[in-house]
Amino acid sequence: MSRVMLPMKRNAVIPSLVVALLVAFPAVHAADPLDDLFLDAPASDTPGKPDAGGSLPDLGEASAPATSGWKGFTQFELARTVAGESHWSKARWRNELGRSGSFGQGIKWKAFGRVDYDFAYGWEDDFYNANVRDDKRSEFQWREVFVDVPLGNMELRLGRQHIVWGEMVGLFFADVVSAKDTREFFNPEFDQLRIPQWAARAEYFMGNVHAEVVWIPYVSVDNIGRFGGDYYPVQPEISGLTAVYNDQVRPDRKLSNSNYGLRVSALMKGWDLSAFYYRSLDVNPTFARQIVGPTAVYTPEHDWIHQYGSTLSKDFGRVLLRAEGVLTLDRRAPTSLPGADGLVKQNMVDYAVGLDFPLENEARFNVQYFERYHNDRPPELLASRRENGMSLLYHHKFGERVEGEVLWVQSLVRNDYMFRPKVIWRVQSNLRAMFGADLFGGNSNGFFGRYGESDRYYGEMRYSF
């Protein structure tokens, strides 16, 4: 495949991004302050919260229908990949718009959609293959479309919604229900890369106890994109074989492919504890392999799995402890065996423990240790019995409008890493600019190191209304 390189030195990238963003937004006028309506949202979008006695608020028998005004944001994102062949990897205009309201009698609704158009996949038509360009150029997605119905101490939410069960920093562990758009790996903010599920969710509140039952009749799974994309999850190389990738096999839309789960949480003597069970078609794909002559043909598929998990958090003075653990049964993992599909069923435990330290001047430091442990690892499994790592995050405020953040995630087994520095400038209460870098390195077969040719600098500007 021929590629056209647009030469640009690394030290010229950030100024170019600044100029391009200023050109894209020549004039933006202030509106009512919303202070990043869609950013830094709570971990769980709980439909209703109990009062001190454990009951939902009395909304009144004659509550009148009401509708909010239109809300949303428009955002321009520009990124240039500087590792390997330098190229524009993103010039996306993203628009999210919607409104919410009430039908009366405590019944509420919300409807938000998102439209993306990425100009980079017209600029770089000689760098990306046609499948990648078609996949990334434009997209529409319903973000949230649901109705909330109060039923005494219960709340029923029906429709497309976010269901968030995990709270760790920078990576996903107990957040097993959410699907993700991983076409940019985990670089975007989590509220942007999560893919909602079409679901029925019933929540029960009683005192300090919260129970949640979830049924997902039409499953959304991770969107990994198409082979040739900057962050496509390529598999470890096999000597002497050329890799070919089929399209992702998504679950059929039928009730027999439904996912379901139960989660219970409670606040006990300052400990915020939860436990859950989830039976699902795994949102994460596994790559079945077929060897045909000198070619290894990979097909991303989704397995039926069972997951048991738990989370906890506790304040110790000013220090916050968080931990999550998940036991996954029957997920397939790649092996070195040439026969069959190259996969073997595994039972594995993923867990993470983190500490959050508040510092002076509203600064914050977070450290986490995480690990995947294969309970019954066969000798031919490509992964180690213990795949562990750690992450460090430091966030600092420089006055009222400027913040800086650095995230480092390091594998302790394969010596590969992800490094993400960024600066956030809150120009006005409803206008935000962000500049940063997504950098990868180390072992080329590692979880992070395989993206060593995808280092990029980026800039974003968002106007909320």
Backbone hydrogen bonds, N-H to C=O, Kabsch-Sander energy under -0.5 kcal/mol:
donor,donor_aa,acceptor,acceptor_aa,energy
5,M,3,R,-0.6
6,L,86,S,-1.3
12,A,9,K,-1.6
13,V,10,R,-1.4
14,I,10,R,-0.6
16,S,12,A,-1.4
17,L,13,V,-2.3
18,V,14,I,-2.3
19,V,15,P,-2.3
20,A,16,S,-2.5
21,L,17,L,-2.4
22,L,18,V,-2.3
23,V,19,V,-2.2
24,A,20,A,-2.2
25,F,21,L,-1.5
35,D,429,S,-0.7
36,D,429,S,-0.5
39,L,36,D,-1.2
46,T,44,S,-1.7
51,D,55,S,-2.8
54,G,51,D,-2.1
59,L,57,P,-0.8
63,S,60,G,-0.8
66,A,102,S,-1.4
68,S,100,S,-3.8
71,K,98,G,-2.9
73,F,96,E,-2.1
74,T,463,Y,-2.2
75,Q,94,R,-2.9
76,F,461,M,-2.3
77,E,92,R,-2.8
78,L,459,G,-2.9
79,A,90,K,-2.8
80,R,457,Y,-2.5
81,T,87,H,-2.6
82,V,455,D,-2.2
83,A,455,D,-1.1
86,S,84,G,-0.7
87,H,81,T,-2.0
89,S,79,A,-1.7
89,S,87,H,-0.6
90,K,79,A,-1.6
92,R,77,E,-1.6
93,W,117,Y,-3.1
94,R,75,Q,-3.2
94,R,92,R,-0.6
95,N,115,V,-2.4
96,E,73,F,-2.5
97,L,113,G,-2.2
98,G,71,K,-2.0
99,R,111,A,-1.9
101,G,109,W,-2.4
102,S,66,A,-3.9
103,F,107,I,-2.9
104,G,107,I,-0.7
105,Q,63,S,-0.7
107,I,104,G,-1.9
108,K,106,G,-0.5
108,K,148,D,-1.9
109,W,101,G,-2.7
110,K,146,F,-2.1
111,A,99,R,-2.4
112,F,144,E,-3.2
113,G,97,L,-2.6
114,R,141,Q,-2.4
115,V,95,N,-2.7
116,D,139,E,-2.9
117,Y,93,W,-1.6
118,D,137,R,-3.5
119,F,91,A,-2.3
119,F,117,Y,-0.6
121,Y,118,D,-0.9
122,G,119,F,-2.0
123,W,119,F,-1.7
124,E,120,A,-2.6
125,D,122,G,-0.8
127,F,124,E,-1.2
128,Y,124,E,-2.0
133,R,129,N,-2.2
134,D,130,A,-2.6
135,D,131,N,-1.8
136,K,132,V,-2.2
137,R,133,R,-1.9
139,E,116,D,-1.9
141,Q,114,R,-2.5
143,R,112,F,-1.9
143,R,141,Q,-0.6
144,E,112,F,-1.5
145,V,160,R,-1.8
146,F,110,K,-2.2
147,V,158,L,-2.0
148,D,108,K,-3.0
149,V,156,L,-2.9
151,L,154,M,-3.0
154,M,151,L,-1.4
155,E,203,E,-2.3
156,L,149,V,-2.7
157,R,155,E,-0.5
157,R,201,R,-2.9
158,L,147,V,-2.3
159,G,199,A,-2.3
160,R,145,V,-2.1
161,Q,197,Q,-2.5
164,V,162,H,-0.5
165,W,163,I,-0.6
176,V,174,A,-2.3
179,A,195,I,-1.3
181,D,193,L,-3.0
182,T,180,K,-1.0
182,T,223,N,-1.3
184,E,185,F,-0.5
185,F,182,T,-2.2
187,N,184,E,-1.9
192,Q,189,E,-1.9
193,L,189,E,-1.7
194,R,190,F,-1.8
195,I,179,A,-3.4
197,Q,161,Q,-2.6
198,W,218,Y,-0.9
199,A,159,G,-2.4
199,A,197,Q,-0.8
200,A,215,W,-2.8
201,R,157,R,-2.7
202,A,213,V,-2.4
203,E,155,E,-2.8
204,Y,211,A,-2.8
205,F,153,N,-2.4
206,M,209,V,-2.3
209,V,206,M,-2.2
210,H,265,S,-2.8
211,A,204,Y,-2.4
212,E,263,R,-2.7
213,V,202,A,-2.6
214,V,261,G,-2.6
215,W,200,A,-2.4
216,I,259,N,-3.2
218,Y,198,W,-0.8
219,V,217,P,-0.5
222,D,283,V,-2.1
223,N,180,K,-2.4
224,I,222,D,-0.9
229,G,226,R,-1.9
231,Y,183,R,-0.6
232,Y,229,G,-1.3
234,V,232,Y,-2.3
239,S,237,E,-0.5
241,L,238,I,-2.2
242,T,294,P,-2.6
244,V,296,A,-2.6
246,N,298,Y,-3.2
249,V,300,P,-3.0
250,R,248,Q,-0.9
254,K,252,D,-1.6
257,N,254,K,-2.0
258,S,255,L,-1.8
259,N,216,I,-2.3
260,Y,279,R,-2.1
261,G,214,V,-2.1
262,L,277,Y,-2.3
263,R,212,E,-2.7
264,V,275,A,-2.6
265,S,210,H,-3.0
266,A,273,L,-2.6
267,L,208,N,-1.3
268,M,266,A,-0.6
268,M,271,W,-3.0
271,W,268,M,-2.3
272,D,270,G,-0.5
272,D,313,S,-2.7
273,L,266,A,-2.8
273,L,271,W,-0.8
274,S,311,T,-2.0
275,A,264,V,-2.3
276,F,309,G,-2.4
277,Y,262,L,-2.3
278,Y,307,Q,-2.6
279,R,260,Y,-2.7
280,S,278,Y,-0.5
280,S,305,I,-2.1
282,D,280,S,-0.7
282,D,303,D,-3.4
286,T,301,E,-2.7
288,A,286,T,-0.9
288,A,299,T,-2.2
289,R,341,D,-3.6
290,Q,297,V,-2.3
292,V,290,Q,-0.6
292,V,295,T,-3.0
293,G,291,I,-0.5
295,T,292,V,-1.7
296,A,242,T,-2.6
297,V,290,Q,-3.4
297,V,295,T,-0.6
298,Y,244,V,-3.2
298,Y,296,A,-0.6
299,T,288,A,-2.4
301,E,286,T,-3.3
305,I,280,S,-2.9
305,I,303,D,-0.5
306,H,329,L,-1.4
307,Q,278,Y,-2.3
308,Y,327,L,-2.3
309,G,276,F,-2.3
310,S,325,G,-2.3
311,T,274,S,-1.6
312,L,323,A,-2.3
313,S,272,D,-1.3
314,K,321,L,-2.0
315,D,270,G,-0.5
316,F,319,V,-3.8
317,G,315,D,-0.5
318,R,316,F,-0.6
319,V,316,F,-1.8
320,L,356,D,-2.2
321,L,314,K,-2.9
321,L,319,V,-0.5
322,R,354,G,-2.6
323,A,312,L,-2.2
324,E,352,A,-2.4
325,G,310,S,-2.4
326,V,350,D,-2.9
327,L,308,Y,-3.4
328,T,326,V,-0.6
328,T,348,M,-3.1
329,L,306,H,-2.9
331,R,346,Q,-1.3
333,A,344,V,-2.1
335,T,342,G,-2.5
336,S,380,E,-2.0
342,G,339,G,-1.4
344,V,333,A,-1.9
346,Q,331,R,-2.6
348,M,328,T,-2.3
348,M,346,Q,-0.5
349,V,373,Y,-2.6
350,D,326,V,-2.7
351,Y,371,E,-2.4
352,A,324,E,-2.5
353,V,369,Y,-2.5
354,G,322,R,-3.3
355,L,367,V,-2.5
356,D,320,L,-2.5
357,F,365,F,-3.6
359,L,363,A,-2.9
362,E,359,L,-0.6
363,A,360,E,-1.4
364,R,395,H,-2.6
365,F,357,F,-2.7
366,N,393,L,-2.9
367,V,355,L,-2.1
368,Q,391,S,-2.3
369,Y,353,V,-2.6
370,F,389,G,-2.6
371,E,351,Y,-2.4
372,R,387,E,-2.1
373,Y,349,V,-3.0
374,H,385,R,-2.5
375,N,347,N,-2.1
375,N,373,Y,-0.7
376,D,347,N,-0.6
377,R,374,H,-0.8
381,L,378,P,-1.6
382,L,334,P,-2.0
387,E,372,R,-2.8
387,E,385,R,-0.5
388,N,386,R,-0.7
389,G,370,F,-2.5
390,M,410,Q,-2.4
391,S,368,Q,-2.1
392,L,408,W,-2.7
393,L,366,N,-2.7
394,Y,406,V,-2.3
395,H,364,R,-2.9
396,H,404,G,-3.0
397,K,361,N,-0.6
398,F,402,V,-3.4
399,G,397,K,-0.8
402,V,398,F,-0.8
403,E,424,I,-2.6
404,G,396,H,-3.2
405,E,422,K,-2.6
406,V,394,Y,-2.3
407,L,420,R,-1.4
408,W,392,L,-2.8
409,V,418,M,-2.9
410,Q,390,M,-3.2
411,S,416,D,-3.0
412,L,388,N,-2.7
413,V,388,N,-0.6
417,Y,441,G,-2.2
418,M,409,V,-2.5
419,F,439,L,-2.9
420,R,407,L,-3.0
422,K,405,E,-2.5
423,V,435,F,-3.1
424,I,403,E,-3.1
425,W,433,A,-3.3
426,R,401,R,-3.6
426,R,424,I,-0.6
427,V,425,W,-1.4
427,V,431,L,-0.7
428,Q,431,L,-1.9
431,L,428,Q,-1.1
432,R,462,R,-2.6
433,A,425,W,-3.0
434,M,460,E,-2.5
435,F,423,V,-2.4
436,G,458,Y,-2.1
437,A,421,P,-2.1
438,D,456,R,-2.4
439,L,419,F,-2.5
441,G,417,Y,-1.6
443,N,414,R,-0.7
443,N,415,N,-0.6
446,G,443,N,-1.8
450,R,446,G,-1.5
451,Y,448,F,-2.0
452,G,449,G,-1.8
454,S,451,Y,-2.2
456,R,438,D,-2.0
457,Y,80,R,-2.0
458,Y,436,G,-2.5
459,G,78,L,-2.5
460,E,434,M,-2.8
461,M,76,F,-2.0
462,R,432,R,-3.1
463,Y,74,T,-2.7
464,S,430,N,-2.6
464,S,462,R,-0.5
465,F,72,G,-2.4
